[in-house]
Amino acid sequence: MLLQNRVNKKELKKRIQEESLKRITVSFYRYVIIENPNELRDYLFEKWQSQNILGRIYVAHEGINAQMCVPPENWNTFVEELHTDIRFKDAPLKIAVEDNGKSFYKLTIKVRPKIVADGLDDNAYDVTNVGTHLTAKEFNKAMESPETIIVDMRNHYESEVGKFVGAITPDADTFREELPIVLNELKDKKDKKIVMYCTGGVRCEKASAYLKHHGFKDVNQLHGGIIDYVRQIKAEGLPTKFIGKNFVFDERVGERITDDIIAECHQCGAKCDNHVNCANDDCHLLFIQCDNCAEKMAGCCTPECMHIASLPVEEQRALRKGRKKEDSLSVYKSRLRPNLKEVLAKRSSIN
């Protein structure tokens, strides 16, 4: 069996949009020693491909981090086989809040040095000495105290569209960049109650151990992250302390949690929280764009990108040929964060 996908992205997306099957979008992670990540990678690819499962999975010596779409008819088999493996026994499965069953268009399983890139030397501290896991009810109660410090362990573009009220939201592009920022911001609060959260909980596992290593006394984390928090509050009839959208790393981009729109269009300033990637394949800048600007700018971030995106595909490819990766913008990791309103205003004044 071929252990990788060979069909082009455009065709795969077309197939997913046209199929009537509605898969279950689920995520899970587990920090556990995996002796041979490459062997596990191939084993899982063969098994999950045969079950028509799609998704993005990272495997490393330290564990597994997975986001997947599972056909309903294969769900029970998937769960049973996963939990039969002693390494993943009882790993919490977090099912998506908003789900059209088309979150992924192919199965990708990659072997990585770590399941979350953090830039840390795991041998320098006890990565298993994590914070106290809080249920949604416990998390809500902790937030009621003015002494509690709530920290968002996600990136700036995630907290921009949704967050817990009153949380510290570091201005960071990556988790690796965020850890020292958080440590510095909280350096005088080591005796305070620290409560952290992220999308599914995996980043908080590392972050809580990191803070405890640096002397923080009362470190806590939202068990299962925002995804499971929403499930719990719905199941138990609890009030939600989270407002806006939960950013997710798949084709959906975001899950609507409340009707609050806390962000604005990066091009005109209108209330909006729809993330898009620039339609210019040589850019793909992640930014927020309202429907009016999407129509006006043809899904692009700047007039320059509009021009390039309007060229024949062959000409676009010719422009990209030989260009270094660092010379073009990269999805999710742009350090530039251009002020698009300012860029467009200057263009308008020139023209």
C-alpha positions in Angstrom: 0.0 0.0 0.0 1.3 3.5 -0.9 2.0 5.2 2.4 1.5 8.8 1.2 -1.0 10.8 -0.8 -0.2 11.5 -4.5 -3.3 13.4 -5.6 -3.0 17.1 -6.0 -4.5 19.5 -3.4 -7.0 21.1 -5.8 -8.5 17.7 -6.8 -8.6 16.5 -3.2 -10.5 19.6 -2.1 -12.9 19.2 -5.0 -13.6 15.6 -4.0 -14.3 16.5 -0.3 -16.7 19.3 -1.2 -18.6 17.1 -3.6 -18.9 14.0 -1.3 -22.1 13.6 0.8 -20.3 11.8 3.7 -20.1 13.8 6.9 -17.1 12.8 9.0 -16.6 13.4 12.7 -13.9 16.0 13.4 -11.9 15.0 16.4 -8.6 15.9 18.1 -6.4 14.2 20.7 -2.9 14.2 22.0 -0.8 12.1 24.3 2.7 12.6 25.7 4.2 9.2 25.9 7.5 7.6 24.8 7.3 6.2 21.3 10.4 4.1 20.6 10.1 4.1 16.8 8.0 7.1 15.5 8.6 6.2 11.8 7.3 2.7 12.3 4.2 3.9 14.1 3.7 6.6 11.4 3.5 3.9 8.7 1.3 1.6 10.8 -1.2 4.4 11.5 -1.2 5.6 7.9 -2.0 2.2 6.5 -4.7 1.6 9.1 -6.4 5.0 8.9 -6.2 5.2 5.2 -8.1 1.9 4.9 -10.8 3.4 7.2 -11.1 6.5 5.0 -9.9 8.8 7.7 -8.5 12.2 6.9 -6.5 14.6 9.0 -3.1 15.9 10.1 -1.1 13.9 12.7 2.3 14.6 14.2 4.3 11.7 15.7 7.5 12.1 17.8 9.5 10.3 20.4 7.6 12.3 23.0 4.1 11.4 21.8 1.3 12.1 19.3 -0.8 15.1 18.3 -3.7 14.5 16.0 -6.6 16.4 14.3 -8.8 14.1 12.2 -12.0 13.5 10.4 -13.5 10.0 10.9 -16.4 8.5 8.9 -19.3 7.7 11.3 -19.4 4.1 10.3 -15.8 3.7 11.3 -15.9 5.7 14.5 -16.4 2.8 17.0 -13.6 0.8 15.3 -11.3 3.9 15.4 -11.9 4.5 19.1 -11.6 0.9 20.1 -8.3 0.4 18.2 -6.8 3.6 19.5 -7.6 2.9 23.1 -6.5 -0.7 22.8 -3.0 0.6 22.2 -1.5 0.9 25.7 0.3 4.1 24.7 -3.0 5.8 23.9 -5.3 4.1 26.3 -8.1 6.5 27.5 -6.6 9.4 25.6 -9.4 12.1 25.7 -11.1 12.6 22.3 -12.3 16.2 21.7 -15.0 16.4 19.1 -15.4 19.7 17.2 -18.1 22.2 18.2 -19.0 23.3 14.7 -18.5 20.5 12.1 -19.4 20.2 8.5 -17.3 17.0 8.2 -14.9 18.6 5.7 -12.2 19.9 8.0 -9.5 18.0 6.2 -9.1 16.9 2.6 -6.3 14.3 2.9 -4.5 12.1 5.5 -1.1 13.5 6.5 1.0 11.8 9.2 4.5 13.3 9.8 7.3 12.4 12.1 8.6 15.5 13.9 11.2 16.2 16.6 8.3 17.3 18.8 4.5 17.2 18.6 4.5 20.9 19.4 7.4 23.1 18.4 8.5 24.8 21.7 12.2 25.4 21.4 12.8 23.9 24.8 15.4 21.4 26.1 13.1 18.7 27.6 16.1 17.3 29.5 16.5 20.5 31.4 13.3 20.2 33.4 10.6 17.6 34.4 8.1 17.7 31.5 5.8 15.4 33.5 5.4 17.8 36.4 2.4 19.6 34.8 -0.2 21.9 36.3 -3.5 20.9 37.9 -6.1 20.0 35.3 -9.4 22.0 35.7 -12.8 21.1 34.4 -15.0 23.7 32.8 -16.8 24.3 36.1 -13.6 24.6 38.1 -12.2 26.9 35.4 -15.2 29.2 35.6 -15.0 29.3 39.4 -11.2 30.1 39.3 -12.0 33.0 36.9 -14.4 34.5 39.5 -11.5 35.4 41.8 -9.8 38.8 41.0 -6.5 37.2 42.2 -6.5 34.6 39.4 -4.3 35.3 36.4 -5.7 33.8 33.2 -3.2 33.2 30.4 -3.9 32.4 26.8 -1.2 30.1 25.5 -2.2 30.5 21.9 -0.9 32.8 19.2 -2.0 36.4 18.5 -4.1 35.5 15.5 -6.0 32.9 17.6 -6.8 35.2 20.6 -7.7 38.1 18.2 -11.0 36.4 17.2 -11.9 34.7 20.5 -10.7 34.5 24.1 -11.7 34.1 27.8 -12.7 37.5 29.3 -9.8 39.1 31.1 -7.1 36.8 29.8 -3.6 37.9 29.1 -3.1 37.4 25.4 0.6 37.5 24.5 1.6 39.2 21.2 3.3 36.1 19.7 3.4 34.4 16.4 4.4 31.0 17.6 4.3 28.9 20.8 8.1 28.9 20.8 8.1 32.6 20.9 5.3 32.9 23.4 6.9 30.9 26.3 9.6 33.4 27.2 7.1 36.3 26.8 4.7 34.7 29.3 7.6 33.9 31.7 8.7 37.5 31.6 5.3 38.9 32.0 4.5 36.8 35.0 8.0 37.0 36.6 6.7 38.9 39.7 3.6 36.7 40.1 5.0 33.4 41.1 2.8 33.1 44.2 -0.4 33.9 42.3 -2.9 31.4 40.9 -2.0 30.9 37.3 -4.7 29.4 35.0 -3.7 28.6 31.4 -5.7 27.5 28.3 -5.2 26.7 24.7 -7.2 25.0 21.9 -7.1 21.4 22.9 -4.7 21.3 25.9 -1.5 20.1 24.4 0.4 23.4 24.6 -0.6 23.9 28.2 1.0 20.5 29.1 4.4 21.9 28.2 3.7 25.5 29.4 2.5 24.4 32.8 5.6 22.2 33.4 7.8 25.1 32.2 6.3 27.6 34.7 6.5 25.1 37.6 10.2 24.5 36.7 10.7 28.3 37.0 9.2 28.5 40.5 5.5 29.2 40.0 3.6 27.6 42.9 0.0 27.4 41.8 -0.2 26.4 38.1 -3.4 25.2 36.5 -4.6 24.4 33.0 -8.0 24.0 31.3 -8.4 20.2 30.7 -9.1 19.5 27.1 -8.7 23.1 26.1 -11.4 25.3 24.6 -12.8 22.5 22.5 -13.7 20.3 25.5 -14.6 23.4 27.6 -17.5 24.1 25.2 -18.6 20.5 25.3 -18.7 20.5 29.0 -20.6 23.8 29.4 -23.2 22.6 26.9 -23.6 19.2 28.6 -23.8 20.8 32.1 -25.7 23.9 31.3 -22.9 26.2 32.5 -22.3 29.8 31.5 -19.5 30.4 29.0 -16.7 32.7 29.9 -15.3 32.4 26.3 -16.3 34.9 23.8 -16.0 34.9 20.0 -14.5 32.2 17.8 -12.2 29.4 18.6 -9.4 29.4 15.9 -8.7 25.9 14.6 -6.0 24.6 12.3 -8.0 23.0 9.6 -10.2 24.0 6.6 -12.8 25.5 9.0 -10.3 28.0 10.4 -12.7 28.8 13.3 -15.5 27.5 15.4 -18.2 29.9 16.5 -18.6 29.8 20.3 -20.6 32.9 20.9 -22.1 35.6 18.7 -19.6 38.2 20.0 -17.3 39.6 17.2 -14.3 41.0 19.0 -12.1 41.5 15.9 -12.2 43.7 12.8 -11.4 43.5 9.1 -7.7 44.2 8.6 -8.5 46.2 5.5 -11.5 48.5 6.4 -12.0 48.1 10.1 -15.5 46.7 10.0 -16.6 44.3 12.7 -15.4 40.9 11.4 -13.7 37.7 12.6 -13.3 35.7 9.4 -9.8 34.6 8.8 -8.7 34.0 5.2 -5.4 33.3 3.4 -4.5 35.8 0.6 -5.5 34.3 -2.7 -2.1 35.0 -4.2 -0.3 31.6 -3.9 3.0 33.4 -3.4 1.7 35.2 -0.3 -1.0 33.3 1.5 -0.9 35.8 4.4 -3.3 35.0 7.1 -5.6 38.0 7.8 -9.1 39.0 8.7 -11.3 40.1 5.7 -14.9 41.1 5.6 -17.2 40.1 2.7 -17.1 43.6 1.1 -13.3 43.7 1.1 -13.2 40.1 -0.1 -15.2 41.1 -3.2 -13.3 44.4 -3.7 -9.9 42.8 -3.3 -10.7 39.4 -4.9 -9.6 37.6 -1.7 -6.2 39.3 -1.7 -4.4 41.4 0.9 -2.9 44.1 -1.3 -3.3 45.4 -4.9 0.1 43.8 -5.7 -1.3 40.4 -4.7 -4.5 41.1 -6.7 -2.4 41.7 -9.8 -0.3 38.5 -9.3 -3.4 36.4 -8.6 -5.0 37.6 -11.8 -2.2 36.4 -14.0 -2.3 33.1 -15.8 -1.1 30.2 -13.6 1.9 29.7 -15.8 3.0 33.3 -15.3 2.5 33.0 -11.5 4.7 29.9 -11.4 7.4 31.7 -13.5 7.4 34.5 -10.9 7.9 32.1 -8.1 10.5 30.0 -9.8 13.9 30.3 -8.1 12.5 32.6 -5.4 13.8 31.8 -1.9 11.2 30.8 0.7 12.0 33.7 3.0 11.2 36.2 0.2 7.5 35.3 0.3 5.0 35.4 3.1 4.3 32.2 5.0 0.9 31.2 6.3 0.5 31.6 10.1 4.2 32.6 10.6 4.5 36.1 9.1 6.6 38.3 11.3 5.6 41.2 9.0 2.0 41.5 10.0 1.5 44.4 7.6 -1.0 47.1 8.5 -3.3 46.5 5.6 -5.5 49.5 6.3 -2.4 51.7 6.1 -1.2 50.0 3.0 -4.5 50.5 1.2 -4.9 54.1 2.4 -1.4 54.9 0.9 -2.3 53.2 -2.4 -5.6 55.2 -2.5 -3.9 58.5 -1.9 -1.3 57.7 -4.6 -3.9 56.8 -7.2 
